[in-house]
């Protein structure tokens, strides 16, 4: 038997095969299985004793993952439902991103450099006017359709990623809407210094320094945090869409 805090026998403990059941009167019924499921070592704590369809907590020991309300966790902690916490500390990324589908702008066909045309982290993207909820690699200077920067360039990963599976609010690319990310910048005409406002450029997927402020309203994607003297390269940007 198990004892409560006063030392009085309070609950019954029984072990049969791989099942552990703890029962007290009529309020607690916990069943835990350990063994091999689909070729992986797992432990499952069920919501209802012996009911495999009602898995509450699922431990995937092979991949070091835990699922709550889900039996096939795909990340370290996978929760199917609502999670409530007092405070979250994110230490593996530096931006807030949302998932979007991104495609190449038809204007890109006029460019020859295939490597430059690959959709990749650091590229500037804009709203696709012909496909609701989707984005395009930007090809226009001072474009008021600017939406953000593809997260993940320069070794800085996405901090928080949002989206809704199976809806228009989903996609294949994390787009930084705020925070710090590296961005491709074209400084061919104007060098970039920390604090400079950045907008879209005519070079596909690249930003540039704002020099014509009357055109920049609604087309600013952020502020430079590092320098680029000339040519094209990555610049650390504080994303602040305006």
ROMISE-546931 format. One record per atom (N, C-alpha, C): x, y, z; residue number from 1; atom name. Coordinates in steps of 0.02 Angstrom, whole numbers, plus 32768, in hexadecimal, padded with zeros to 4 digits. Example, Ala and Ser with C-alpha at 12.3 -4.5 7.8 and 13.67 -1.06 7.14 Angstrom:
 east north   up   i at
 8294  7EE4 8186   1  N
 8267  7F1F 8186   1 CA
 8294  7F5B 8186   1  C
 8282  7F90 8162   2  N
 82AC  7FCB 8165   2 CA
 8285  8002 818A   2  C
END
This chain:
 east north   up   i at
 802A  7FC4 8000   1  N
 8000  8000 8000   1 CA
 802C  803E 8000   1  C
 800D  8079 7FEF   2  N
 802E  80B9 7FF2   2 CA
 8013  80E0 802D   2  C
 803C  810B 8049   3  N
 8027  8133 8083   3 CA
 801F  817B 806F   3  C
 7FEE  819D 808E   4  N
 7FE7  81E4 8083   4 CA
 8015  820A 80B1   4  C
 8010  824B 80B3   5  N
 803D  8274 80DB   5 CA
 803B  8266 8125   5  C
 8004  824A 813F   6  N
 7FFE  823C 8186   6 CA
 8019  81F8 8199   6  C
 802F  81D2 8167   7  N
 8049  818F 8175   7 CA
 8014  815A 8172   7  C
 7FD6  816C 8161   8  N
 7F9F  813C 815E   8 CA
 7F9C  811D 8119   8  C
 7F92  80DA 8118   9  N
 7F8A  80B8 80D8   9 CA
 7F50  80D7 80B2   9  C
 7F5C  80EE 8074  10  N
 7F29  8114 8052  10 CA
 7F17  80F8 800D  10  C
 7F47  80DA 7FEB  11  N
 7F3B  80C3 7FA7  11 CA
 7F56  807D 7F9E  11  C
 7F3D  805B 7F6C  12  N
 7F53  8018 7F5C  12 CA
 7F80  801A 7F1F  12  C
 7FB8  7FF6 7F22  13  N
 7FE7  7FF3 7EEA  13 CA
 7FE9  7FAB 7ED1  13  C
 7FDD  7FA2 7E91  14  N
 7FE1  7F5E 7E75  14 CA
 8009  7F5F 7E34  14  C
 802E  7F2A 7E27  15  N
 8057  7F24 7DEB  15 CA
 8049  7EE1 7DCA  15  C
 8033  7EE3 7D8B  16  N
 8024  7EA6 7D67  16 CA
 8043  7EAB 7D22  16  C
 8076  7E83 7D14  17  N
 8097  7E86 7CD3  17 CA
 80B8  7EC9 7CC9  17  C
 80A4  7EEB 7C95  18  N
 80C1  7F2D 7C87  18 CA
 8093  7F65 7C9D  18  C
 805C  7F55 7CBE  19  N
 802C  7F88 7CD3  19 CA
 8033  7F99 7D1D  19  C
 8035  7FD9 7D2C  20  N
 8037  7FF1 7D71  20 CA
 7FF6  8018 7D7E  20  C
 7FD0  8002 7DB0  21  N
 7F91  8023 7DC0  21 CA
 7F91  803B 7E08  21  C
 7F7F  807A 7E12  22  N
 7F78  8096 7E55  22 CA
 7F2F  80AA 7E5D  22  C
 7F0E  808E 7E90  23  N
 7EC7  809B 7E99  23 CA
 7EB9  80B0 7EE0  23  C
 7E93  80E6 7EEA  24  N
 7E7C  80F6 7F2C  24 CA
 7E31  8100 7F28  24  C
 7E0D  80DB 7F4D  25  N
 7DC5  80E1 7F50  25 CA
 7DA5  80E2 7F0B  25  C
 7D94  811D 7EF4  26  N
 7D73  8122 7EB3  26 CA
 7D88  8160 7E8C  26  C
 7DC3  817A 7E9B  27  N
 7DD6  81B9 7E79  27 CA
 7E15  81B4 7E4F  27  C
 7E44  8187 7E5D  28  N
 7E82  8183 7E38  28 CA
 7E88  8141 7E15  28  C
 7E94  8142 7DD4  29  N
 7E9E  8104 7DAD  29 CA
 7ED2  8113 7D78  29  C
 7F10  8101 7D85  30  N
 7F48  8112 7D59  30 CA
 7F67  80D3 7D3D  30  C
 7F6C  80CE 7CFC  31  N
 7F8A  8093 7CDD  31 CA
 7FC5  80A8 7CB2  31  C
 7FFC  8086 7CBB  32  N
 8038  8097 7C95  32 CA
 8053  8059 7C72  32  C
 8062  805F 7C33  33  N
 807E  8028 7C0C  33 CA
 80C6  8039 7BFA  33  C
 80F2  8008 7BFB  34  N
 8135  8012 7BE1  34 CA
 8145  7FD7 7BB4  34  C
 8165  7FE4 7B7D  35  N
 8176  7FAD 7B51  35 CA
 8189  7FC8 7B0D  35  C
 817B  7FA1 7ADA  36  N
 818D  7FB5 7A96  36 CA
 814F  7FC1 7A6D  36  C
 8149  7FFE 7A52  37  N
 8111  8010 7A28  37 CA
 812D  8027 79E5  37  C
 8118  8006 79B0  38  N
 812F  8018 796C  38 CA
 817B  801A 7967  38  C
 819B  7FED 798B  39  N
 81E3  7FE7 7986  39 CA
 820B  8017 79AF  39  C
 81EB  803F 79DA  40  N
 8210  806E 7A04  40 CA
 81FF  8063 7A4D  40  C
 822F  8070 7A78  41  N
 8223  8068 7AC0  41 CA
 81FB  80A4 7AD8  41  C
 81C2  8096 7AF8  42  N
 8196  80CB 7B0D  42 CA
 8177  80BC 7B50  42  C
 815F  80F0 7B71  43  N
 8133  80E9 7BAB  43 CA
 80F6  8115 7B9E  43  C
 80BC  80FD 7BB2  44  N
 807F  8123 7BA8  44 CA
 8058  8126 7BE9  44  C
 8041  8161 7BFC  45  N
 8013  816A 7C34  45 CA
 7FD0  817C 7C16  45  C
 7F9E  8153 7C22  46  N
 7F5D  815C 7C03  46 CA
 7F2E  8186 7C2D  46  C
 7F02  81AA 7C0A  47  N
 7ECE  81CF 7C2D  47 CA
 7E9D  81A0 7C4F  47  C
 7E8E  8168 7C2E  48  N
 7E61  8135 7C49  48 CA
 7E87  80F3 7C4A  48  C
 7E86  80D1 7C82  49  N
 7EAE  8095 7C8B  49 CA
 7EA3  8063 7C52  49  C
 7EDA  804F 7C31  50  N
 7ED6  801C 7BFE  50 CA
 7EBA  8034 7BBC  50  C
 7EA8  8072 7BB6  51  N
 7E8A  808C 7B79  51 CA
 7EC0  80AC 7B4E  51  C
 7EDB  8086 7B1E  52  N
 7F13  809F 7AF7  52 CA
 7F00  80D9 7ACA  52  C
 7EBF  80E2 7ABE  53  N
 7EA9  811A 7A93  53 CA
 7EAB  815C 7AB9  53  C
 7EB2  8158 7AFC  54  N
 7EB0  8195 7B23  54 CA
 7EF2  81A6 7B44  54  C
 7F28  819F 7B1E  55  N
 7F6A  81AC 7B3A  55 CA
 7F70  81F3 7B54  55  C
 7F84  81FB 7B93  56  N
 7F8D  823D 7BB0  56 CA
 7FD4  8256 7BA6  56  C
 8005  822D 7BBC  57  N
 804B  8240 7BB5  57 CA
 8071  8206 7B94  57  C
 8096  8215 7B61  58  N
 80B9  81E2 7B39  58 CA
 8103  81F2 7B3A  58  C
 812C  81C2 7B51  59  N
 8175  81CB 7B56  59 CA
 8197  81A3 7B1F  59  C
 81B8  81C5 7AF1  60  N
 81DF  81A5 7ABC  60 CA
 8228  81A7 7AD1  60  C
 8240  8170 7AEE  61  N
 8284  816F 7B0A  61 CA
 82BA  816E 7AD5  61  C
 82AA  8151 7A9B  62  N
 82DC  814D 7A66  62 CA
 82EF  8191 7A4C  62  C
 82BD  81BC 7A41  63  N
 82C9  81FF 7A26  63 CA
 82C9  8236 7A5A  63  C
 82C2  8222 7A9A  64  N
 82C0  8253 7AD2  64 CA
 828A  8287 7AC7  64  C
 824D  826E 7ABB  65  N
 8214  829A 7AB0  65 CA
 81DA  8288 7ADF  65  C
 81B1  82BA 7AEE  66  N
 8176  82B0 7B18  66 CA
 813A  82CE 7AF4  66  C
 8104  82A7 7AF1  67  N
 80C6  82BF 7AD5  67 CA
 8091  82C3 7B0A  67  C
 806C  82FA 7B0C  68  N
 8034  8302 7B39  68 CA
 7FF5  8306 7B0F  68  C
 7FCA  82D3 7B15  69  N
 7F8F  82D0 7AEB  69 CA
 7F9D  82BA 7AA4  69  C
 7FDA  82A2 7A98  70  N
 7FED  828C 7A55  70 CA
 801D  8252 7A5C  70  C
 8015  821E 7A31  71  N
 803C  81E1 7A38  71 CA
 8077  81DE 7A08  71  C
 8083  8211 79E1  72  N
 80BC  8211 79B3  72 CA
 80DD  8256 79B4  72  C
 80FD  8268 79EC  73  N
 811D  82AA 79F1  73 CA
 8153  82B3 79BC  73  C
 8155  82ED 799D  74  N
 8186  82FA 7968  74 CA
 81BD  8329 7980  74  C
 81B5  8346 79BB  75  N
 81E8  8372 79D8  75 CA
 81F3  835E 7A21  75  C
 8221  837F 7A44  76  N
 8231  836B 7A88  76 CA
 81F4  836A 7AB5  76  C
 81CA  839E 7AB2  77  N
 818A  839E 7AD6  77 CA
 8153  83B1 7AA5  77  C
 8126  8382 7A98  78  N
 80F0  838C 7A67  78 CA
 80AD  8389 7A8B  78  C
 8089  83C1 7A8C  79  N
 804A  83C5 7AB1  79 CA
 8010  83CF 7A81  79  C
 7FDD  83A2 7A87  80  N
 7FA0  83AA 7A60  80 CA
 7F6C  83C8 7A8E  80  C
 7F67  8409 7A90  81  N
 7F39  842A 7ABE  81 CA
 7F54  846E 7AD2  81  C
 7F3C  8487 7B09  82  N
 7F50  84C9 7B21  82 CA
 7F82  84C2 7B5A  82  C
 7FBA  84E5 7B56  83  N
 7FEC  84E6 7B8B  83 CA
 7FEC  852A 7BAD  83  C
 7FF0  852B 7BEF  84  N
 7FF1  856A 7C14  84 CA
 802F  856C 7C3F  84  C
 8057  85A1 7C36  85  N
 8095  85AA 7C5C  85 CA
 8099  85F1 7C75  85  C
 80BD  85FC 7CAB  86  N
 80C5  863F 7CC5  86 CA
 80FA  8667 7C9F  86  C
 812D  8644 7C87  87  N
 8165  8668 7C67  87 CA
 8189  8638 7C38  87  C
 819C  8651 7BFD  88  N
 81C1  8629 7BCD  88 CA
 8203  864B 7BBE  88  C
 823A  8624 7BC2  89  N
 827C  863D 7BAF  89 CA
 8291  8618 7B70  89  C
 829C  863C 7B3A  90  N
 82B2  861E 7AFB  90 CA
 82FB  862E 7AF2  90  C
 8325  85FB 7AEF  91  N
 836E  8605 7AEC  91 CA
 838D  85EA 7AAB  91  C
 8364  85D3 7A7C  92  N
 8380  85B7 7A3F  92 CA
 836E  85DE 7A00  92  C
 8353  861A 7A09  93  N
 8340  8643 79CF  93 CA
 8334  868A 79E4  93  C
 832B  86B7 79B2  94  N
 8328  86FE 79C2  94 CA
 82F2  8724 799D  94  C
 82BE  8700 7984  95  N
 8289  8725 7961  95 CA
 8246  8702 796A  95  C
 8212  8726 7957  96  N
 81CE  870A 7955  96 CA
 81BC  8702 790B  96  C
 81AF  86C4 78F8  97  N
 81A0  86B5 78B2  97 CA
 815D  8693 78AA  97  C
 8141  8699 786E  98  N
 8106  8674 785B  98 CA
 8116  864C 781C  98  C
 80F2  8614 7814  99  N
 80FD  85EA 77D9  99 CA
 80D6  8606 779D  99  C
 80FA  860A 7765 100  N
 80DB  861F 7726 100 CA
 80F5  85F3 76ED 100  C
 80CD  85EB 76BA 101  N
 80E6  85D0 767B 101 CA
 8104  860A 7654 101  C
 8140  85FD 7637 102  N
 8163  8631 7611 102 CA
 8172  8616 75CC 102  C
 8166  863E 7599 103  N
 8177  862B 7554 103 CA
 81A0  8661 7534 103  C
 81BB  8652 74FA 104  N
 81E4  8682 74D6 104 CA
 81B9  86B1 74AD 104  C
 81CB  86F0 74AE 105  N
 81A8  8722 7487 105 CA
 81B7  8717 743D 105  C
 8186  8720 7412 106  N
 8190  8716 73CA 106 CA
 81C6  8744 73AE 106  C
 81D2  877C 73D0 107  N
 8206  87AB 73B9 107 CA
 824B  878C 73BC 107  C
 8252  8757 73E5 108  N
 8294  8739 73EF 108 CA
 82AD  8717 73B0 108  C
 8282  8707 7381 109  N
 8295  86E5 7344 109 CA
 82C9  870C 731D 109  C
 82CC  874D 7328 110  N
 82FC  8775 7302 110 CA
 8343  8770 731E 110  C
 834B  874D 7357 111  N
 838D  8746 7375 111 CA
 83AB  8703 7360 111  C
 83ED  8701 735D 112  N
 8410  86C5 7346 112 CA
 842E  869D 737F 112  C
 8445  86BE 73B4 113  N
 8468  869C 73EB 113 CA
 8438  866E 7410 113  C
 843C  862D 7403 114  N
 840D  85FE 7421 114 CA
 8415  85F9 746C 114  C
 8452  85FE 7485 115  N
 845E  85F9 74CD 115 CA
 843C  8633 74F1 115  C
 843D  866D 74D3 116  N
 841D  86A8 74F1 116 CA
 83D1  869F 74F4 116  C
 83B6  8676 74C7 117  N
 836E  866F 74C1 117 CA
 8351  863B 74F1 117  C
 837B  8613 7511 118  N
 8362  85E1 7540 118 CA
 8342  8604 757C 118  C
 8307  85EC 758F 119  N
 82E6  8608 75CB 119 CA
 830B  85EE 7608 119  C
 8324  861C 7632 120  N
 834D  8608 766A 120 CA
 8347  863A 76A3 120  C
 835C  8625 76E0 121  N
 8359  8653 7719 121 CA
 8380  8693 770C 121  C
 8364  86CB 7724 122  N
 8383  870B 771A 122 CA
 8364  8734 76E3 122  C
 833A  8714 76B9 123  N
 831B  8738 7682 123 CA
 82E0  8763 7699 123  C
 82D7  879C 7678 124  N
 829F  87C8 7685 124 CA
 8263  87AF 765C 124  C
 8229  87AD 767B 125  N
 81ED  8795 7658 125 CA
 81B5  87C9 765D 125  C
 8187  87C5 762E 126  N
 814E  87F3 762C 126 CA
 810D  87CD 7622 126  C
 80D6  87EE 762D 127  N
 8094  87D0 7626 127 CA
 8086  87BF 75DD 127  C
 806C  8782 75D1 128  N
 8059  876D 758E 128 CA
 8012  8785 7580 128  C
 8008  87B5 7553 129  N
 7FC5  87D0 7548 129 CA
 7F95  879F 7527 129  C
 7FB0  876A 750A 130  N
 7F86  873A 74E5 130 CA
 7F77  86FB 750C 130  C
 7F96  86F2 7546 131  N
 7F8C  86B6 756E 131 CA
 7F85  86CA 75B7 131  C
 7F47  86CF 75D0 132  N
 7F3B  86E5 7615 132 CA
 7F62  86BC 7648 132  C
 7F83  86DF 7675 133  N
 7FA8  86BE 76AB 133 CA
 7FED  86A7 7698 133  C
 8001  86B0 7659 134  N
 8043  8699 7643 134 CA
 8071  86D4 7633 134  C
 80B2  86C5 762D 135  N
 80E4  86F8 7622 135 CA
 810E  86EA 75E4 135  C
 8130  871E 75CE 136  N
 815E  871A 7595 136 CA
 81A3  8734 75A9 136  C
 81D7  871B 7589 137  N
 8219  873A 7590 137 CA
 8215  8780 7572 137  C
 822A  87B2 7598 138  N
 8222  87F7 7581 138 CA
 8253  8808 7549 138  C
 823B  8830 7518 139  N
 8265  8846 74E1 139 CA
 825F  8891 74D2 139  C
 823B  88B5 74FC 140  N
 822C  88FB 74EE 140 CA
 8246  8929 7526 140  C
 8264  8961 7513 141  N
 827B  8991 7544 141 CA
 8240  89B6 7563 141  C
 8246  89C5 75A3 142  N
 8212  89EB 75C8 142 CA
 81CD  89CB 75BF 142  C
 81C9  898A 75CA 143  N
 818B  8965 75C0 143 CA
 8162  8966 7600 143  C
 8127  8984 75FE 144  N
 80FC  8988 763A 144 CA
 80DC  8945 764B 144  C
 80E6  8913 7621 145  N
 80CC  88D0 7630 145 CA
 80FE  88A7 765A 145  C
 8135  88C5 766E 146  N
 8168  88A1 7694 146 CA
 8149  8880 76D2 146  C
 815C  8841 76DE 147  N
 813D  881A 7714 147 CA
 816F  8804 7749 147  C
 81AF  87FE 7738 148  N
 81DF  87E8 776A 148 CA
 821C  87C8 774A 148  C
 8240  87A1 7772 149  N
 827E  8782 775D 149 CA
 827A  8738 776E 149  C
 8291  870D 7741 150  N
 8292  86C5 7750 150 CA
 82C5  86B9 7788 150  C
 82AE  869D 77BE 151  N
 82D8  8693 77FA 151 CA
 8309  865A 77F1 151  C
 8342  865E 7815 152  N
 8371  8626 7818 152 CA
 83B5  8633 77FA 152  C
 83C1  866D 77DD 153  N
 8402  867C 77BD 153 CA
 8436  868E 77F2 153  C
 8475  8684 77E0 154  N
 84AD  869A 780B 154 CA
 84B1  8676 784E 154  C
 8492  863C 7853 155  N
 8497  8616 7891 155 CA
 8467  862B 78C8 155  C
 843C  865C 78BB 156  N
 840A  8671 78EC 156 CA
 83C8  8650 78DB 156  C
 83B0  8625 7907 157  N
 8375  85FE 78FA 157 CA
 8335  8622 7911 157  C
 82FD  8608 78FA 158  N
 82BC  8622 790F 158 CA
 82B2  8618 7959 158  C
 829B  864D 797C 159  N
 828E  8647 79C3 159 CA
 824A  862B 79D2 159  C
 8216  8647 79B4 160  N
 81D2  8630 79BD 160 CA
 81B1  862B 7979 160  C
 8192  85F2 796B 161  N
 8174  85E6 7929 161 CA
 812A  85D9 7931 161  C
 8101  85FF 790D 162  N
 80B9  85F8 7912 162 CA
 809B  85E3 78CF 162  C
 8060  85C7 78D2 163  N
 803C  85B2 7896 163 CA
 8002  8585 78A9 163  C
 7FD7  8578 787A 164  N
 7F9F  854B 7885 164 CA
 7F9F  8517 784E 164  C
 7FAB  84D8 7862 165  N
 7FB0  84A2 7831 165 CA
 7F70  849B 7809 165  C
 7F79  848D 77C8 166  N
 7F40  847F 779E 166 CA
 7F15  84BB 778D 166  C
 7F2F  84F7 7798 167  N
 7F08  8533 778A 167 CA
 7F32  8562 775F 167  C
 7F14  859B 774D 168  N
 7F39  85CD 7727 168 CA
 7F72  85EA 7750 168  C
 7F6E  85E3 7793 169  N
 7FA2  85FD 77BF 169 CA
 7FD8  85C8 77CC 169  C
 7FEF  85A8 7797 170  N
 8022  8574 779B 170 CA
 8050  857B 775F 170  C
 8089  855A 7760 171  N
 80B6  855E 7728 171 CA
 80F8  853C 7736 171  C
 8126  8541 7706 172  N
 8166  851D 770B 172 CA
 81A0  8547 7724 172  C
 8197  8589 7729 173  N
 81CF  85B4 773C 173 CA
 81BE  85DE 777A 173  C
 81ED  85E3 77AA 174  N
 81E2  8610 77E3 174 CA
 81F4  8658 77D0 174  C
 81C4  8685 77D4 175  N
 81CF  86CA 77C1 175 CA
 81D2  86F5 7800 175  C
 820B  8715 780B 176  N
 8215  873F 7846 176 CA
 81EC  877F 783F 176  C
 81C0  878A 7870 177  N
 8196  87C6 7871 177 CA
 81AF  87F9 78A2 177  C
 81D7  87E2 78D3 178  N
 81F6  880F 7903 178 CA
 8232  87EB 7922 178  C
 8261  8811 793E 179  N
 829C  87F3 795D 179 CA
 82DA  87FD 7933 179  C
 830F  87D6 7940 180  N
 834F  87DD 791E 180 CA
 835C  87A2 78EF 180  C
 836A  87B2 78B1 181  N
 837A  877F 787F 181 CA
 83AF  879B 7850 181  C
 83D3  876E 782F 182  N
 8400  8784 77F9 182 CA
 83D8  8788 77B8 182  C
 83E8  87BC 7792 183  N
 83C3  87CB 7755 183 CA
 83F4  87D9 771C 183  C
 83E4  87C1 76E0 184  N
 840C  87D3 76A6 184 CA
 8401  881C 7694 184  C
 8438  8840 768B 185  N
 8435  8888 767C 185 CA
 8462  8897 7640 185  C
 844B  88C4 7616 186  N
 8472  88DC 75DD 186 CA
 848B  8922 75ED 186  C
 84CD  8928 75F7 187  N
 84EC  8968 7607 187 CA
 8515  8982 75CC 187  C
 8503  896D 7590 188  N
 8528  8981 7554 188 CA
 8529  89CD 754C 188  C
 84F0  89ED 7558 189  N
 84EB  8A35 754E 189 CA
 84F6  8A5D 758D 189  C
 84E3  8A41 75C6 190  N
 84E9  8A65 7606 190 CA
 84FF  8A36 763E 190  C
 8536  8A47 7661 191  N
 854B  8A1E 769A 191 CA
 8517  8A1E 76D1 191  C
 8516  89E9 76F8 192  N
 84E6  89E3 772E 192 CA
 850B  89E6 7771 192  C
 84F0  8A0E 779F 193  N
 850D  8A16 77E2 193 CA
 84D8  8A06 7817 193  C
 84EE  89F3 7853 194  N
 84BE  89E5 7888 194 CA
 848F  8A21 7893 194  C
 844F  8A13 7898 195  N
 841D  8A47 78A1 195 CA
 83FB  8A5D 7861 195  C
 8417  8A4B 7827 196  N
 83F8  8A5D 77E8 196 CA
 83B5  8A39 77DF 196  C
 8384  8A5D 77C6 197  N
 8345  8A3D 77B4 197 CA
 834E  8A15 7774 197  C
 832F  89DB 7771 198  N
 8335  89AF 7737 198 CA
 82F1  89A6 7716 198  C
 82F2  89A2 76D4 199  N
 82B6  8996 76AD 199 CA
 82C6  8960 7679 199  C
 8296  8951 764F 200  N
 82A1  8920 761B 200 CA
 82CB  893E 75E2 200  C
 82EC  8913 75BC 201  N
 8314  892B 7584 201 CA
 82FE  8907 7544 201  C
 831B  891C 750C 202  N
 830C  88FC 74CD 202 CA
 8331  88BB 74C3 202  C
 8360  88AC 74EF 203  N
 8384  886C 74EE 203 CA
 8359  8838 7511 203  C
 8347  8801 74F0 204  N
 831A  87D0 750D 204 CA
 832F  87B9 7553 204  C
 8300  87BF 7582 205  N
 830B  87A6 75C6 205 CA
 8338  87D1 75F1 205  C
 834E  880B 75D8 206  N
 837D  8835 75FC 206 CA
 835B  8876 7614 206  C
 8374  888E 764D 207  N
 8360  88D0 7666 207 CA
 8395  8903 7650 207  C
 8388  8942 765E 208  N
 83B9  8977 7651 208 CA
 83AC  89B0 7681 208  C
 83DC  89DD 7685 209  N
 83D5  8A18 76B1 209 CA
 83A1  8A48 7694 209  C
 8378  8A64 76C0 210  N
 8347  8A96 76AB 210 CA
 836B  8AD8 769C 210  C
 8362  8AF1 7660 211  N
 837E  8B33 764E 211 CA
 8347  8B63 7638 211  C
 830F  8B49 7623 212  N
 82D6  8B73 760D 212 CA
 829D  8B68 763F 212  C
 829C  8B92 7673 213  N
 826E  8B87 76AA 213 CA
 8224  8B8F 7696 213  C
 8217  8BB6 7663 214  N
 81D2  8BBE 764D 214 CA
 81B6  8B7E 7630 214  C
 81E1  8B54 7614 215  N
 81CC  8B14 75F8 215 CA
 81CA  8ADC 762D 215  C
 81ED  8AE7 7665 216  N
 81F7  8AB2 7696 216 CA
 81BB  8AA6 76C4 216  C
 818C  8AD5 76C7 217  N
 8154  8ACD 76F4 217 CA
 812C  8A8E 76E1 217  C
 8126  8A61 7711 218  N
 8103  8A22 7705 218 CA
 812F  89EC 76E7 218  C
 816E  89FC 76D9 219  N
 819B  89CC 76B8 219 CA
 81DA  89BF 76E1 219  C
 81DB  89D4 7720 220  N
 8215  89C9 774B 220 CA
 820E  8985 776E 220  C
 8244  895D 776B 221  N
 8241  891B 778B 221 CA
 8269  8917 77CB 221  C
 8294  8948 77D9 222  N
 82B9  8947 7817 222 CA
 82F5  8975 7818 222  C
 831E  896E 784D 223  N
 835B  8995 7854 223 CA
 8398  8968 7853 223  C
 83CC  8980 7831 224  N
 840B  895B 782F 224 CA
 842D  895D 7873 224  C
 844B  8924 7886 225  N
 8470  8920 78C5 225 CA
 84BA  8913 78B9 225  C
 84CC  8903 787A 226  N
 8512  88FB 7867 226 CA
 851D  8921 7825 226  C
 855C  8924 7810 227  N
 856D  894B 77D4 227 CA
 8579  891F 7797 227  C
 8571  893D 775D 228  N
 8585  891F 771D 228 CA
 859D  8958 76F1 228  C
 85DE  895A 76E3 229  N
 85FC  8992 76BF 229 CA
 85E8  8995 7675 229  C
 85EA  895C 7655 230  N
 85DB  895B 760D 230 CA
 85C8  8913 75F9 230  C
 85A6  890E 75C0 231  N
 8594  88CC 75A7 231 CA
 8557  88AE 75CA 231  C
 8553  886C 75C8 232  N
 851A  8848 75E5 232 CA
 8532  881B 761D 232  C
 8509  8816 7651 233  N
 851B  87EB 7689 233 CA
 84E6  87EB 76BE 233  C
 84F4  87C9 76F6 234  N
 84C5  87C4 772D 234 CA
 84D1  87FD 775F 234  C
 849B  881B 7774 235  N
 849C  884F 77A8 235 CA
 846B  883B 77DF 235  C
 8480  8843 781D 236  N
 8453  8836 7855 236 CA
 841F  886D 7858 236  C
 83E0  885A 785A 237  N
 83A9  888B 7856 237 CA
 837A  8882 7892 237  C
 8366  88BA 78AE 238  N
 8330  88BB 78E0 238 CA
 82F0  88C7 78B8 238  C
 82C8  8892 78B2 239  N
 828C  8896 7888 239 CA
 8257  88C1 78AA 239  C
 8244  88F8 7889 240  N
 8210  8925 78A1 240 CA
 81EA  893E 7865 240  C
 81BA  8917 784F 241  N
 8194  892A 7813 241 CA
 816F  896B 781E 241  C
 8174  8998 77EE 242  N
 8152  89D9 77F2 242 CA
 8132  89E9 77AE 242  C
END
